[in-house]
Amino acid sequence: MTPIRIGNASGFYGDRFSAVREMLTGGPLDVLTGDYLAELTMLILGRDRMKDPNRGYAKTFLRQMEENLALAKEKDVKVVANAGGLNPAGLADALRELAAKLGVDVAVAHVEGDDLLQRAEELGFGKTLTANAYLGAWGIAECLTAGADIVVTGRVTDASVIVGPAAAHFGWARDDYDSLAGAVVAGHVIECGAQATGGNYAFFTEHEIGVPGFPIAEISADGSSVITKHPGTGGVVNAGTVTAQLLYEITGARYAGPDVTARFDTLTLTEDGPDRVRISGVTGEPPPPTLKVCLNGLGGFRNETTFVLTGLDIEAKATLVKEQLEGALKARPPSEIRWTLARTDHADAETEQQASALLHVAVKDADPEVAGRAFSGAAIELALASYPGFHVTAPPAAASPYGVYRAAFVDARKVPHVAVLPDGSRRDIAQATETQVLSDVDEYGLPAPYPQARVRRAPLGKVIGARSGDKGGSANVGVWARSDEAWRWLAHRLTVTEFKLLLPETAELEVRRHLLPNLRALNFVVEGILGEGVASQARFDPQAKALGEWLRSREIDIPEALL
């Protein structure tokens, strides 16, 4: 059978608005998908729903469809997106109203069942703002088989919006695990949009990135795929950009989902021409018996102030203002006060900005008044009574609410999965009957060590690429080598101990290392570095997006032949 050509036009809620039109006009497609949901997005939509129960979906998608619905129909491109968020039925109704207003005859369907909020207490989750299980692809496939032109869902796995169309197109069975796993891998590559086409790429200086086009997966009946993009669009697709995205937000070699567990240690990448990378050989296994559940709650209120410290005596200035502010808050201190001094200053600087360091203080408390003006007002009151050159980067402000993310797991049989077809009929989608408890793969043997050689001190990024991201309160850092020789060195040199030395913020945390020899890659999972998730703003880089680039900037002894 002819491969199905699936393009993705959104990697997050707020991605490039014009991408939908760019994908529809840039070349042929069978299906256009969009990923709008992340852990933080679910919190944002949960707060929207608190204000208005008719909200809770990604309004941007509706505006994109207003501009492009007729175009998609004209080009016979199906649209599948998880933009339904917490209210897929509401979005489906809004799409029908929009289609009627535009005079475009489209069949709209949706998938629901993921929202477990009303059963949160019963399922042992406790009080929470959102509770959504990650559903799989079969509800989407059912809707498309029934003739839907547009399918919107709630919380499905990111790859499911790609797997569902492929499964419907090829008529895969529930136990076609290798084909399903191949589609999951293709979906994982393209679901983050331009990250597969040169965006956020470690070796970006080697290519003309410009404004990257969005990615396309040409998926074949056996689950193998070619990752590409429309001709003439910016960016690049090569083995490096695909490897980087494969390592994004994973743990070990087994990548579990509700329909299949894909073995990332079995896939092979091969260049297939300009801006074309073939993925083949993916092995699939039965999924685990449980579904992951994304839980978001309101954790309290937070506020922050940044003091600018200029010139001499930076440490003494920081000590003075810390003592003064904490003294001013002594009567009712916030439950959490966190100070960070960024030594961005340079000696004998030619500009005032280059002579300045930044002292950041963040507070959290259950009481919005304590974390609000009581805190920010106290900071500003020090203006004429503290260190010389006192100023801050922003005026005093009220506190803002912050979220707390938790992951839970629930027996898949307790979660409904319902396809609501274009005619309004409802089809219950059975959860997987064959399951396999998730476990780590057997440890791989290391390659032969790189021979003893003359070394030179240099940044690690001179020889390795990296991509990092958030997984709830944890983070992953995937690193890869670009030659067999560099892989032999990397696999032995970058141990967990060395990783912690290079990134001291991780020294007291649990760090696990996973080998993916087929990608010449290591994946490090850092437990707890992000606290209670991105919405809690636990660190300077709350989604760990730049953790890999920090690692690449660290200097280490590297064999000169590799440099």
C-alpha positions as CSV (number, residue, x, y, z in Angstrom):
1,M,0.0,0.0,0.0
2,T,1.0,3.6,-0.6
3,P,2.5,5.2,2.6
4,I,0.2,7.6,4.4
5,R,1.6,11.1,4.5
6,I,1.0,12.8,7.9
7,G,2.2,16.3,8.7
8,N,2.2,18.0,12.1
9,A,1.4,21.7,12.5
10,S,1.6,22.2,16.3
11,G,4.0,21.1,19.0
12,F,2.4,23.0,21.9
13,Y,-0.4,25.4,22.7
14,G,1.0,28.7,21.3
15,D,3.1,27.3,18.5
16,R,3.3,29.1,15.1
17,F,-0.2,30.0,14.2
18,S,0.5,30.1,10.4
19,A,1.8,26.5,10.4
20,V,-1.6,25.0,9.6
21,R,-1.8,27.0,6.4
22,E,1.9,26.4,5.6
23,M,1.4,22.7,5.8
24,L,-1.8,22.7,3.7
25,T,-0.3,24.8,1.0
26,G,3.3,23.5,1.0
27,G,2.7,20.1,-0.6
28,P,0.6,17.0,-0.6
29,L,-0.7,15.6,2.8
30,D,-3.2,12.9,3.7
31,V,-3.6,14.0,7.4
32,L,-2.7,17.1,9.3
33,T,-2.2,16.7,13.0
34,G,-1.6,19.0,16.0
35,D,-0.4,18.5,19.5
36,Y,-1.7,21.2,21.8
37,L,-1.4,19.6,25.2
38,A,1.4,19.5,27.8
39,E,1.3,19.1,31.5
40,L,1.3,22.8,32.0
41,T,-1.4,23.3,29.3
42,M,-3.7,21.0,31.2
43,L,-3.4,23.3,34.2
44,I,-4.0,26.4,32.1
45,L,-7.1,24.8,30.6
46,G,-8.2,23.7,34.1
47,R,-8.2,27.3,35.3
48,D,-10.1,28.3,32.1
49,R,-12.7,25.7,33.0
50,M,-13.0,27.1,36.5
51,K,-14.0,30.4,35.1
52,D,-16.4,29.0,32.4
53,P,-17.4,25.3,32.2
54,N,-17.9,25.7,28.5
55,R,-14.2,26.4,28.0
56,G,-11.3,24.1,28.5
57,Y,-10.2,23.5,25.0
58,A,-7.4,25.2,22.8
59,K,-9.1,28.2,21.3
60,T,-6.2,28.8,19.0
61,F,-7.1,25.6,17.1
62,L,-10.6,26.9,16.5
63,R,-9.2,30.1,15.0
64,Q,-6.8,28.2,12.8
65,M,-9.7,26.1,11.5
66,E,-11.7,29.3,10.8
67,E,-8.9,30.3,8.4
68,N,-8.2,26.9,7.0
69,L,-11.2,24.6,7.2
70,A,-12.3,25.2,3.6
71,L,-8.7,24.7,2.4
72,A,-8.4,21.4,4.2
73,K,-11.7,20.2,2.7
74,E,-10.6,21.3,-0.8
75,K,-7.4,19.4,-0.5
76,D,-9.1,16.4,1.1
77,V,-6.8,16.5,4.1
78,K,-8.1,14.9,7.4
79,V,-7.4,16.9,10.6
80,V,-6.6,15.2,13.9
81,A,-5.7,17.2,17.0
82,N,-5.8,16.8,20.8
83,A,-6.9,20.5,21.1
84,G,-10.1,19.3,22.8
85,G,-8.2,19.4,26.1
86,L,-10.7,19.1,28.9
87,N,-13.7,19.7,26.7
88,P,-13.4,17.8,23.4
89,A,-17.2,17.6,23.0
90,G,-17.4,21.4,23.4
91,L,-14.7,21.9,20.7
92,A,-16.5,19.4,18.4
93,D,-19.7,21.4,18.7
94,A,-17.8,24.7,18.1
95,L,-16.3,23.2,15.0
96,R,-19.7,22.2,13.6
97,E,-21.0,25.7,14.3
98,L,-18.0,27.1,12.5
99,A,-18.4,24.8,9.5
100,A,-22.0,25.8,9.2
101,K,-21.1,29.5,9.3
102,L,-18.4,29.0,6.6
103,G,-20.6,26.7,4.5
104,V,-18.1,23.9,4.6
105,D,-19.5,20.4,4.7
106,V,-17.2,18.4,7.1
107,A,-17.9,15.5,9.4
108,V,-16.7,16.1,12.9
109,A,-16.0,13.5,15.6
110,H,-14.4,13.4,19.0
111,V,-12.8,11.1,21.5
112,E,-13.6,11.3,25.2
113,G,-13.2,9.3,28.4
114,D,-9.8,10.5,29.6
115,D,-11.2,13.1,32.1
116,L,-11.3,11.4,35.5
117,L,-11.9,14.5,37.6
118,Q,-15.3,13.4,38.9
119,R,-13.8,10.1,40.0
120,A,-10.6,11.4,41.4
121,E,-11.4,10.6,45.0
122,E,-12.8,7.2,44.1
123,L,-9.6,6.4,42.2
124,G,-7.4,7.5,45.1
125,F,-6.0,10.7,43.5
126,G,-7.3,13.1,46.2
127,K,-8.4,16.6,45.5
128,T,-7.1,18.0,42.2
129,L,-8.0,20.5,39.5
130,T,-7.5,18.2,36.6
131,A,-7.1,14.4,36.3
132,N,-6.7,13.0,32.8
133,A,-5.6,9.6,31.7
134,Y,-3.5,9.2,28.5
135,L,-5.6,7.4,26.0
136,G,-4.3,5.7,22.9
137,A,-5.0,5.8,19.1
138,W,-8.0,3.4,18.6
139,G,-10.7,5.9,19.3
140,I,-9.2,8.2,16.7
141,A,-9.0,5.3,14.2
142,E,-12.7,4.4,14.8
143,C,-13.7,8.0,14.1
144,L,-11.7,8.1,10.9
145,T,-13.0,4.8,9.7
146,A,-16.6,6.1,10.3
147,G,-15.9,8.9,7.9
148,A,-14.8,11.8,10.1
149,D,-13.0,14.7,8.4
150,I,-11.9,16.2,11.7
151,V,-11.2,14.3,14.9
152,V,-10.5,16.2,18.2
153,T,-9.6,14.5,21.4
154,G,-8.8,15.2,25.0
155,R,-5.7,13.8,26.7
156,V,-4.3,11.2,24.3
157,T,-0.6,10.4,24.1
158,D,1.2,12.9,21.9
159,A,2.0,10.2,19.3
160,S,-1.6,8.9,19.2
161,V,-2.7,11.7,16.8
162,I,-0.3,10.2,14.3
163,V,-0.8,6.5,15.2
164,G,-4.6,6.6,14.9
165,P,-4.7,7.8,11.2
166,A,-2.0,5.2,10.3
167,A,-3.9,2.4,12.0
168,A,-7.1,3.4,10.2
169,H,-5.4,3.7,6.9
170,F,-3.7,0.3,7.0
171,G,-6.3,-1.6,9.0
172,W,-3.8,-2.7,11.6
173,A,-5.0,-5.1,14.3
174,R,-4.6,-4.4,18.0
175,D,-1.7,-6.9,18.1
176,D,0.3,-5.6,15.1
177,Y,2.8,-4.4,17.7
178,D,5.8,-3.8,15.3
179,S,3.7,-1.7,13.0
180,L,2.1,0.2,15.8
181,A,5.5,0.8,17.5
182,G,7.0,2.1,14.2
183,A,4.1,4.6,14.0
184,V,4.7,5.6,17.7
185,V,8.3,6.3,16.9
186,A,7.4,8.4,13.8
187,G,4.8,10.2,15.9
188,H,7.3,10.9,18.7
189,V,9.6,12.5,16.2
190,I,7.0,14.8,14.5
191,E,4.7,15.6,17.5
192,C,7.0,18.4,18.7
193,G,6.9,20.2,15.4
194,A,10.0,22.1,14.3
195,Q,12.2,20.3,16.8
196,A,12.4,17.6,14.1
197,T,13.4,20.0,11.4
198,G,16.3,21.9,13.0
199,G,14.7,23.8,15.8
200,N,16.4,23.6,19.2
201,Y,19.2,21.6,17.5
202,A,22.6,21.3,19.2
203,F,24.5,21.7,15.9
204,F,22.4,24.5,14.5
205,T,25.4,26.5,13.4
206,E,26.2,23.8,10.7
207,H,22.9,24.6,8.8
208,E,20.8,27.4,7.5
209,I,17.9,27.1,9.9
210,G,15.9,30.3,9.3
211,V,12.3,29.6,10.1
212,P,12.1,25.8,10.0
213,G,9.2,24.1,8.2
214,F,7.1,21.6,10.1
215,P,7.7,17.9,9.9
216,I,6.0,15.1,7.9
217,A,6.1,11.3,8.5
218,E,5.5,9.1,5.5
219,I,4.4,5.9,7.3
220,S,4.3,2.6,5.5
221,A,2.2,-0.5,6.1
222,D,4.9,-2.2,8.2
223,G,5.3,0.8,10.4
224,S,8.6,2.0,8.9
225,S,8.6,5.7,8.1
226,V,10.5,8.5,6.4
227,I,10.7,11.8,8.2
228,T,10.8,14.8,5.9
229,K,9.3,18.3,5.3
230,H,7.8,20.2,2.5
231,P,10.3,21.3,-0.2
232,G,11.6,24.8,0.0
233,T,10.8,25.3,3.7
234,G,13.5,26.3,6.3
235,G,15.4,24.1,8.6
236,V,16.9,20.6,8.0
237,V,16.0,17.0,8.5
238,N,18.9,14.7,9.0
239,A,20.0,11.8,11.2
240,G,21.1,14.3,13.9
241,T,17.8,16.3,14.1
242,V,15.8,13.0,14.2
243,T,18.1,11.5,16.8
244,A,17.7,14.6,19.0
245,Q,14.0,14.3,18.9
246,L,14.0,10.6,19.5
247,L,15.9,11.3,22.8
248,Y,13.5,14.0,23.9
249,E,11.5,13.3,27.1
250,I,12.1,9.6,27.2
251,T,13.5,7.3,29.9
252,G,14.9,3.9,28.9
253,A,14.8,1.8,25.8
254,R,11.1,0.9,26.4
255,Y,8.7,3.7,25.5
256,A,5.4,2.7,26.9
257,G,2.0,3.8,25.6
258,P,-1.6,2.6,26.0
259,D,-1.5,0.6,22.7
260,V,2.1,-0.7,22.4
261,T,5.5,-0.4,24.1
262,A,8.0,0.7,21.4
263,R,11.6,-0.5,21.7
264,F,13.8,2.5,21.0
265,D,16.8,0.2,21.1
266,T,15.7,-1.6,18.0
267,L,15.2,1.2,15.5
268,T,17.7,2.1,12.7
269,L,18.1,5.5,11.1
270,T,19.3,5.9,7.5
271,E,19.6,8.9,5.3
272,D,17.2,8.6,2.4
273,G,18.1,11.7,0.4
274,P,18.1,15.5,1.1
275,D,15.9,16.2,4.1
276,R,14.7,12.6,4.4
277,V,15.6,10.1,7.2
278,R,14.2,6.6,7.2
279,I,13.3,4.9,10.5
280,S,13.0,1.1,10.3
281,G,13.3,-2.0,12.4
282,V,11.2,-0.9,15.4
283,T,10.0,-3.7,17.6
284,G,6.8,-3.5,19.6
285,E,5.6,-5.2,22.7
286,P,2.2,-5.3,24.5
287,P,1.5,-2.2,26.5
288,P,1.5,-2.1,30.3
289,P,-1.7,-2.8,32.2
290,T,-1.9,0.7,33.6
291,L,-2.5,4.1,32.1
292,K,-0.6,7.2,33.1
293,V,-2.7,10.0,34.6
294,C,-1.8,13.7,34.6
295,L,-2.9,15.4,37.8
296,N,-2.7,19.1,38.2
297,G,-3.6,21.1,41.3
298,L,-3.2,24.6,42.7
299,G,-0.2,24.7,45.0
300,G,-0.6,28.2,46.4
301,F,0.8,31.6,45.4
302,R,4.2,32.7,44.3
303,N,6.1,36.0,43.7
304,E,9.6,37.1,42.8
305,T,12.0,40.0,42.7
306,T,15.4,40.4,41.0
307,F,17.9,42.8,42.6
308,V,20.6,44.2,40.3
309,L,24.0,44.3,42.0
310,T,26.6,46.4,40.2
311,G,30.4,46.8,40.4
312,L,32.4,45.9,43.5
313,D,31.5,43.8,46.6
314,I,28.9,41.7,44.9
315,E,28.8,39.0,47.5
316,A,28.6,41.6,50.4
317,K,25.8,43.4,48.6
318,A,23.9,40.2,48.2
319,T,24.4,39.3,51.9
320,L,23.2,42.7,53.0
321,V,19.9,42.7,51.0
322,K,19.1,39.1,51.9
323,E,19.5,39.9,55.6
324,Q,17.4,43.1,55.3
325,L,14.5,41.5,53.3
326,E,14.3,38.4,55.5
327,G,14.3,40.6,58.5
328,A,11.5,42.7,57.1
329,L,9.5,39.5,56.5
330,K,10.2,38.0,59.9
331,A,6.8,38.6,61.5
332,R,5.1,36.4,58.8
333,P,7.6,34.9,56.5
334,P,6.5,33.1,53.3
335,S,6.5,29.3,53.6
336,E,9.3,29.1,51.1
337,I,12.1,31.7,50.2
338,R,14.6,30.8,47.5
339,W,17.6,33.0,46.6
340,T,19.8,32.6,43.5
341,L,22.8,34.8,42.7
342,A,23.8,34.8,39.1
343,R,27.3,36.1,38.7
344,T,26.7,37.7,35.3
345,D,29.2,40.5,36.2
346,H,32.6,41.1,34.6
347,A,35.5,42.9,36.1
348,D,36.4,46.3,34.7
349,A,33.4,46.1,32.4
350,E,32.8,48.4,29.5
351,T,29.0,48.6,30.1
352,E,27.0,48.9,33.2
353,Q,25.0,45.8,32.3
354,Q,28.2,43.8,32.0
355,A,29.3,45.0,35.4
356,S,26.1,43.7,37.1
357,A,25.0,40.5,38.8
358,L,21.4,39.4,39.4
359,L,20.2,38.3,42.8
360,H,16.8,36.6,42.4
361,V,14.4,35.9,45.2
362,A,11.3,33.8,44.8
363,V,8.7,33.1,47.5
364,K,5.7,30.8,47.8
365,D,2.9,30.7,50.3
366,A,-0.7,29.5,50.6
367,D,-1.8,33.1,51.5
368,P,-1.8,35.4,48.4
369,E,-1.2,38.4,50.7
370,V,1.9,37.0,52.3
371,A,3.4,36.1,48.8
372,G,2.0,39.3,47.3
373,R,2.5,42.9,48.3
374,A,3.7,42.0,51.8
375,F,6.7,40.5,50.0
376,S,7.2,42.7,47.0
377,G,6.5,45.9,48.9
378,A,9.0,45.0,51.6
379,A,11.6,44.5,48.8
380,I,11.0,48.0,47.3
381,E,11.0,49.7,50.7
382,L,14.7,48.8,50.9
383,A,15.5,51.1,47.9
384,L,17.1,53.9,49.9
385,A,18.4,51.9,52.8
386,S,20.4,49.0,51.3
387,Y,23.4,48.5,49.1
388,P,24.8,51.2,46.8
389,G,23.3,51.2,43.3
390,F,20.1,49.5,44.5
391,H,17.6,48.8,41.8
392,V,15.3,46.0,40.7
393,T,14.2,44.7,37.3
394,A,10.4,45.1,37.8
395,P,8.0,47.0,40.0
396,P,6.2,45.4,43.0
397,A,3.5,43.0,42.0
398,A,0.7,40.9,43.4
399,A,1.2,37.1,43.9
400,S,0.2,34.7,41.1
401,P,-1.1,31.2,41.6
402,Y,1.2,28.3,40.8
403,G,0.4,24.7,40.0
404,V,1.5,21.3,41.2
405,Y,1.9,18.4,38.9
406,R,1.7,14.8,39.9
407,A,1.7,11.6,37.9
408,A,-0.5,8.6,38.8
409,F,-1.3,5.3,37.3
410,V,-4.6,3.6,37.0
411,D,-5.8,0.2,35.8
412,A,-6.6,0.7,32.2
413,R,-9.8,-1.3,32.5
414,K,-11.2,1.4,34.8
415,V,-10.8,4.2,32.2
416,P,-13.5,4.6,29.5
417,H,-12.4,5.3,26.0
418,V,-15.3,6.5,23.7
419,A,-15.4,7.5,20.1
420,V,-18.2,9.8,19.4
421,L,-18.8,9.5,15.7
422,P,-20.0,12.1,13.2
423,D,-23.6,10.9,13.4
424,G,-23.5,11.3,17.2
425,S,-23.4,7.5,18.0
426,R,-21.0,6.4,20.6
427,R,-18.5,3.5,20.3
428,D,-16.8,2.1,23.4
429,I,-13.2,1.3,22.7
430,A,-11.8,-1.6,24.6
431,Q,-8.6,-1.2,26.4
432,A,-5.7,-3.6,25.6
433,T,-6.4,-7.1,26.7
434,E,-2.8,-8.4,26.2
435,T,-0.5,-6.4,28.5
436,Q,3.1,-6.6,29.8
437,V,4.4,-5.0,32.9
438,L,7.0,-2.4,32.1
439,S,10.6,-3.2,33.0
440,D,14.0,-2.0,32.0
441,V,15.8,-3.9,29.2
442,D,18.8,-6.1,30.0
443,E,21.9,-3.9,30.4
444,Y,23.8,-3.5,27.2
445,G,27.5,-4.2,27.1
446,L,29.7,-1.2,26.5
447,P,31.6,-0.9,23.2
448,A,35.3,-1.4,23.2
449,P,37.0,1.5,25.1
450,Y,38.5,4.3,23.0
451,P,42.3,3.8,23.0
452,Q,44.5,5.9,25.3
453,A,45.3,9.1,23.4
454,R,46.5,12.7,23.8
455,V,43.7,14.8,25.2
456,R,42.8,18.5,25.2
457,R,40.5,20.4,27.5
458,A,37.4,21.5,25.6
459,P,33.6,21.8,25.9
460,L,31.8,18.5,25.8
461,G,29.6,19.9,23.0
462,K,32.4,19.9,20.6
463,V,31.9,16.2,20.1
464,I,28.4,15.4,21.4
465,G,24.9,16.6,20.8
466,A,22.2,16.8,23.5
467,R,18.5,17.5,24.0
468,S,16.7,17.8,27.3
469,G,13.2,18.2,28.6
470,D,10.8,17.8,31.5
471,K,9.0,14.7,32.7
472,G,6.8,15.9,35.5
473,G,9.2,16.8,38.4
474,S,12.1,15.0,36.7
475,A,14.2,15.8,33.6
476,N,15.9,13.8,30.9
477,V,19.1,14.7,29.1
478,G,19.8,12.6,26.0
479,V,23.3,12.8,24.5
480,W,24.6,11.3,21.4
481,A,27.8,10.9,19.5
482,R,28.2,11.4,15.7
483,S,30.8,8.7,15.0
484,D,31.6,5.2,16.2
485,E,34.9,6.4,17.7
486,A,33.2,9.2,19.6
487,W,30.6,6.7,20.9
488,R,33.3,4.4,22.2
489,W,34.8,7.3,24.2
490,L,31.4,8.7,25.3
491,A,30.0,5.4,26.6
492,H,32.9,5.0,28.9
493,R,33.6,8.6,29.8
494,L,30.2,10.1,30.6
495,T,29.2,8.0,33.6
496,V,26.6,9.0,36.2
497,T,29.5,10.1,38.5
498,E,31.0,12.3,35.7
499,F,27.5,13.7,34.8
500,K,27.0,14.8,38.5
501,L,30.4,16.4,38.5
502,L,29.7,18.4,35.4
503,L,26.2,19.4,36.5
504,P,26.6,20.1,40.3
505,E,22.8,20.9,40.6
506,T,22.3,17.1,40.1
507,A,24.8,16.0,42.7
508,E,22.4,15.2,45.4
509,L,19.7,13.8,43.2
510,E,19.0,10.3,41.8
511,V,20.4,10.0,38.3
512,R,19.9,7.0,36.1
513,R,21.7,6.3,32.8
514,H,20.3,4.3,29.9
515,L,22.2,3.1,26.9
516,L,20.9,3.2,23.3
517,P,23.8,1.9,21.3
518,N,21.8,1.9,18.0
519,L,21.6,5.7,18.3
520,R,25.1,6.0,19.8
521,A,23.3,7.6,22.7
522,L,23.0,7.8,26.4
523,N,19.9,9.0,28.2
524,F,20.2,10.4,31.7
525,V,17.0,10.8,33.9
526,V,17.4,13.2,36.8
527,E,14.8,12.6,39.4
528,G,13.1,15.5,41.2
529,I,15.2,18.4,39.7
530,L,12.0,20.2,38.7
531,G,10.2,19.9,42.0
532,E,6.5,19.6,41.5
533,G,6.6,20.2,37.8
534,V,7.0,23.1,35.4
535,A,4.0,25.1,36.9
536,S,5.7,25.1,40.3
537,Q,8.7,27.1,38.8
538,A,11.1,25.2,41.0
539,R,14.3,26.3,39.2
540,F,15.7,28.9,36.8
541,D,14.9,26.6,33.7
542,P,11.6,25.1,34.9
543,Q,11.2,22.8,31.9
544,A,14.9,21.7,31.8
545,K,15.0,22.7,28.1
546,A,18.6,24.0,28.4
547,L,20.0,21.4,30.7
548,G,21.6,19.6,27.8
549,E,23.2,22.8,26.5
550,W,24.6,23.5,30.0
551,L,26.1,20.0,29.9
552,R,27.6,20.6,26.4
553,S,29.2,23.8,27.6
554,R,31.1,22.1,30.4
555,E,34.8,21.4,29.7
556,I,36.3,18.0,29.9
557,D,39.4,16.2,28.7
558,I,38.6,15.0,25.1
559,P,40.9,12.9,22.8
560,E,42.4,15.3,20.3
561,A,41.6,13.0,17.4
562,L,37.9,13.4,18.2
563,L,38.2,17.2,18.1
